[in-house]
């Protein structure tokens, strides 16, 4: 409680929301993509009279998320960890690609 009171005294009430814009900007498109793909796949499977259109729509939406959204999320986390000092996002992407190739080579070699 003391910290909240000091924050209000030293700055404004807007300081509570100071860092919320970047997460909202990144999360909103990801969530929208998930819901959009689920609804589109669900309707497609329902119109095709396939069994379990909700299950199939969810699975297809998960596949889209895994292939289109997860790689960007991984680059973001990789940059946040800053294990390697990177100048640009492309450096992180190339490092991730190298790590994935090296990991896959280890699995195939053993």
Secondary structure, 3 states (H helix, E strand, C coil): CHHHHHHHHHCCHHHHHCCHHHHHHHHHHHHHHHHHHHHHHHHHHHHCCCCCHHHHHHHHHHHHHHHHHHHHHHHHHHHHHCCCCCCCHHHHHHHHHHHHHHHHHHHHHC
